[in-house]
């Protein structure tokens, strides 16, 4: 597909032909979880990114045992190919893709295009919630090679690591902390991490939410200096938009040393004593 490094996307036509395939589990993860009840791809399982996929006490992932139990309870096993999609051009679908990779499930794909495109194209939808028999899903130890922590980000400022801020230009400049209509998990200060390149996540997709070609993507990130170094850390506000950029850089362009800083600006902008820059 368009010269991508890895076979990690599925097209809508292919998915329509495989709706009844029991070796596949389709999973919808939306920024607005109420959308699933309104209409979803037939057979799709709905996860609430906040209620289901986050630790209920700490701001962190579920532990590996909890993560495995969650997917297994919904009928997803390690043998299934998981196809993810969602609203907002697949923000939280890409986040869940990265999350699954973190816990060692590599048999996962992303639908090329969000739920809005699926519906606009007149493809089949359902309001029926599927019921699958419980399955065994074992999560492996977390892969820290794709997840950045705040201390590593602080160290990266003085190193050759390329930081890429995928938020809007107004967020990067410190004019706003969070755009209107976004999930409100704010920070104490506005701005960006010093040295970060500003490459808004949406530049990676076409108007309909499908991904641009590999050549277009490579030209985009090369022009911003993101591909100059061996190591890249992407961040946004709570980690979902930067997971989308991680997907582009790591999976579509094949840059192996890319991490997502899911603490992102909500964490960084509230830390005491860390460096912050404002302006474009």
C-alpha positions as CSV (number, residue, x, y, z in Angstrom):
1,X,0.0,0.0,0.0
2,X,1.5,3.3,-1.2
3,X,5.0,2.1,-0.3
4,X,4.6,1.7,3.4
5,X,7.2,-0.1,5.4
6,X,4.9,-2.6,7.1
7,X,1.6,-4.3,6.2
8,X,-0.4,-2.7,9.1
9,X,-3.4,-1.1,7.3
10,X,-6.6,-2.7,6.0
11,X,-8.8,-1.1,3.5
12,X,-12.6,-0.8,4.0
13,X,-13.3,-3.1,1.0
14,X,-11.2,-5.8,2.5
15,X,-12.9,-5.5,5.9
16,X,-16.4,-5.7,4.4
17,X,-15.4,-9.0,2.8
18,X,-14.1,-10.3,6.2
19,X,-16.9,-9.2,8.5
20,X,-17.9,-12.8,9.2
21,X,-14.3,-14.1,9.7
22,X,-14.0,-15.5,13.2
23,X,-10.2,-15.2,13.1
24,X,-10.7,-11.4,13.2
25,X,-11.9,-9.2,16.0
26,X,-12.9,-5.7,15.0
27,X,-12.5,-3.1,17.8
28,X,-13.8,0.4,17.9
29,X,-12.2,3.0,20.3
30,X,-13.6,6.5,20.1
31,X,-12.7,9.8,21.7
32,X,-16.5,10.0,22.2
33,X,-17.4,6.5,23.4
34,X,-21.2,7.2,23.0
35,X,-20.7,6.9,19.2
36,X,-20.4,3.2,19.4
37,X,-24.0,2.8,20.5
38,X,-25.2,4.9,17.7
39,X,-23.6,2.8,14.9
40,X,-20.6,0.6,14.6
41,X,-19.2,-1.9,12.1
42,X,-21.1,-5.2,12.4
43,X,-19.4,-7.4,15.0
44,X,-17.2,-4.7,16.4
45,X,-16.4,-4.6,20.1
46,X,-16.5,-1.2,21.7
47,X,-13.9,-0.1,24.3
48,X,-14.2,3.2,26.2
49,X,-10.6,4.6,26.2
50,X,-10.9,6.1,29.7
51,X,-13.2,3.7,31.5
52,X,-11.8,0.4,30.0
53,X,-8.2,1.1,29.0
54,X,-6.9,3.3,31.9
55,X,-6.1,2.4,35.5
56,X,-9.0,3.6,37.6
57,X,-6.8,5.1,40.2
58,X,-3.4,6.1,38.7
59,X,-2.9,8.0,35.5
60,X,-1.4,5.0,33.8
61,X,-2.0,1.9,31.7
62,X,-3.8,-1.1,33.0
63,X,-1.3,-3.7,34.2
64,X,-0.6,-6.6,31.9
65,X,-2.8,-9.0,33.8
66,X,-5.8,-6.5,33.8
67,X,-5.2,-5.8,30.1
68,X,-5.2,-9.5,29.2
69,X,-8.3,-10.1,31.3
70,X,-10.1,-7.2,29.6
71,X,-9.5,-8.4,26.1
72,X,-10.1,-12.0,27.0
73,X,-13.4,-11.1,28.6
74,X,-14.6,-9.6,25.3
75,X,-13.7,-12.6,23.3
76,X,-10.3,-11.5,22.0
77,X,-7.5,-14.1,22.1
78,X,-3.8,-13.9,21.2
79,X,-4.6,-15.8,18.1
80,X,-7.0,-13.1,16.7
81,X,-6.1,-10.5,14.2
82,X,-7.4,-7.3,15.8
83,X,-8.6,-4.5,13.4
84,X,-8.9,-1.2,15.1
85,X,-10.8,2.0,14.0
86,X,-12.5,5.0,15.7
87,X,-13.5,8.6,15.4
88,X,-11.3,11.7,15.1
89,X,-9.4,10.1,12.3
90,X,-8.4,7.1,14.4
91,X,-6.8,8.9,17.3
92,X,-7.7,6.4,20.0
93,X,-7.6,3.5,17.6
94,X,-4.0,4.3,16.9
95,X,-3.4,4.7,20.7
96,X,-4.9,1.3,21.3
97,X,-2.8,-0.1,18.5
98,X,0.3,1.2,20.2
99,X,-1.0,-0.1,23.6
100,X,-1.4,-3.6,22.1
101,X,2.1,-3.5,20.7
102,X,3.4,-2.4,24.0
103,X,1.9,-5.5,25.6
104,X,3.3,-7.8,22.8
105,X,0.3,-8.4,20.6
106,X,1.6,-7.8,17.1
107,X,-1.2,-9.3,15.1
108,X,-3.0,-6.0,14.9
109,X,-4.1,-3.7,12.0
110,X,-5.6,-0.2,11.7
111,X,-8.4,0.5,9.3
112,X,-7.3,3.1,6.7
113,X,-9.9,5.7,7.4
114,X,-12.0,6.6,10.5
115,X,-15.6,5.6,11.4
116,X,-16.8,8.8,9.8
117,X,-15.6,7.7,6.4
118,X,-17.0,4.2,6.8
119,X,-20.4,5.7,7.5
120,X,-20.2,8.4,4.9
121,X,-19.4,5.8,2.3
122,X,-22.6,3.9,3.1
123,X,-20.9,0.8,4.4
124,X,-22.8,-1.6,6.7
125,X,-23.4,-0.6,10.4
126,X,-25.1,-2.1,13.3
127,X,-26.3,-1.2,16.8
128,X,-26.2,-4.8,18.0
129,X,-23.5,-5.4,20.7
130,X,-21.8,-8.7,19.8
131,X,-21.3,-11.4,22.4
132,X,-18.2,-13.6,22.0
133,X,-17.2,-16.4,24.2
134,X,-14.4,-15.5,26.7
135,X,-11.0,-16.2,25.3
136,X,-7.4,-16.4,26.6
137,X,-5.4,-13.2,26.1
138,X,-2.0,-13.1,27.7
139,X,-0.2,-9.7,27.7
140,X,3.6,-9.8,27.7
141,X,5.8,-7.5,29.7
142,X,5.6,-3.9,28.5
143,X,7.9,-3.0,25.6
144,X,9.7,0.1,26.9
145,X,11.4,0.5,23.5
146,X,8.2,2.2,22.3
147,X,7.2,4.2,25.4
148,X,9.0,7.3,26.7
149,X,8.9,8.5,30.3
150,X,9.4,12.0,31.5
151,X,13.1,11.5,32.7
152,X,14.0,10.2,29.2
153,X,12.3,13.2,27.6
154,X,14.2,15.6,29.9
155,X,17.4,13.9,28.9
156,X,16.5,14.1,25.3
157,X,16.6,17.9,25.3
158,X,20.4,17.7,25.7
159,X,20.9,14.8,23.3
160,X,20.4,14.1,19.6
161,X,16.9,12.7,20.1
162,X,14.3,14.4,17.9
163,X,11.2,15.6,19.8
164,X,8.1,16.1,17.7
165,X,5.1,18.0,19.1
166,X,2.0,16.8,17.2
167,X,-0.5,19.3,18.7
168,X,-2.0,22.2,16.9
169,X,0.2,25.3,16.3
170,X,-1.7,27.3,18.9
171,X,-1.0,24.6,21.6
172,X,2.7,24.5,20.5
173,X,3.0,28.3,20.7
174,X,1.5,28.3,24.2
175,X,-1.5,30.4,23.1
176,X,-3.9,27.7,24.4
177,X,-3.5,24.7,26.6
178,X,-6.3,22.6,25.1
179,X,-8.5,23.3,22.1
180,X,-12.3,23.6,22.6
181,X,-14.1,20.3,22.3
182,X,-11.1,18.1,23.3
183,X,-11.1,15.8,26.3
184,X,-10.2,18.1,29.2
185,X,-7.1,16.8,30.9
186,X,-5.2,20.1,31.3
187,X,-1.8,21.2,32.4
188,X,-0.7,24.1,34.6
189,X,1.4,25.8,31.9
190,X,1.1,26.2,28.1
191,X,3.9,25.9,25.6
192,X,6.2,23.2,24.2
193,X,9.3,21.2,25.2
194,X,12.4,23.0,24.1
195,X,13.8,21.8,20.8
196,X,10.6,20.1,19.7
197,X,9.6,20.3,16.0
198,X,6.0,21.2,15.4
199,X,4.3,18.7,13.0
200,X,0.6,18.6,13.7
201,X,-0.7,15.0,13.5
202,X,-3.4,15.9,11.0
203,X,-0.8,16.7,8.3
204,X,-0.3,12.9,7.9
205,X,-3.8,12.2,6.6
206,X,-5.8,13.2,3.7
207,X,-9.1,15.1,3.9
208,X,-11.1,11.8,4.3
209,X,-8.8,10.6,7.1
210,X,-6.9,8.0,5.1
211,X,-3.1,8.2,5.3
212,X,-1.0,10.0,2.8
213,X,1.5,8.0,0.7
214,X,4.8,7.0,2.2
215,X,6.6,9.4,-0.1
216,X,4.4,12.3,1.1
217,X,4.9,11.3,4.7
218,X,8.6,11.0,4.4
219,X,8.8,14.4,2.7
220,X,6.7,15.9,5.5
221,X,8.8,14.7,8.4
222,X,12.1,15.2,6.6
223,X,11.2,18.8,5.9
224,X,10.7,19.3,9.6
225,X,14.0,17.6,10.6
226,X,12.2,14.8,12.5
227,X,14.0,12.1,10.5
228,X,17.5,13.6,11.0
229,X,18.3,11.6,14.2
230,X,18.3,7.9,15.1
231,X,15.8,8.4,18.0
232,X,12.4,10.1,17.9
233,X,10.0,10.9,20.7
234,X,6.5,12.1,19.8
235,X,4.1,13.8,22.3
236,X,0.8,15.7,22.3
237,X,-1.4,16.4,25.3
238,X,-2.5,13.0,26.6
239,X,-0.8,10.6,24.2
240,X,-3.5,9.7,21.7
241,X,-2.6,12.1,18.8
242,X,1.1,11.3,19.3
243,X,0.3,7.6,19.1
244,X,-1.2,8.4,15.7
245,X,2.2,10.0,14.7
246,X,4.1,7.1,16.3
247,X,2.1,4.8,14.0
248,X,3.0,6.9,11.0
249,X,6.7,7.0,11.9
250,X,7.2,3.6,13.3
251,X,4.8,1.4,11.3
252,X,4.2,3.2,8.0
253,X,7.7,4.7,7.5
254,X,9.6,1.9,9.3
255,X,11.6,4.1,11.7
256,X,12.4,1.6,14.4
257,X,13.5,3.9,17.2
258,X,10.4,5.9,17.8
259,X,8.7,6.3,21.2
260,X,5.4,7.8,22.3
261,X,5.5,10.0,25.4
262,X,2.0,9.4,26.6
263,X,2.5,11.5,29.7
264,X,2.7,14.3,27.1
265,X,1.8,17.9,27.8
266,X,-0.6,17.1,30.6
267,X,2.3,15.8,32.6
268,X,5.1,18.0,31.3
269,X,3.1,21.2,31.6
270,X,2.4,20.5,35.3
271,X,5.9,19.4,36.4
272,X,7.9,21.8,38.6
273,X,11.2,23.1,37.2
274,X,11.2,21.5,33.8
275,X,12.1,23.8,30.8
276,X,9.2,25.2,28.7
277,X,9.2,27.3,25.6
278,X,6.5,29.4,24.0
279,X,6.1,30.9,20.6
280,X,6.2,29.3,17.2
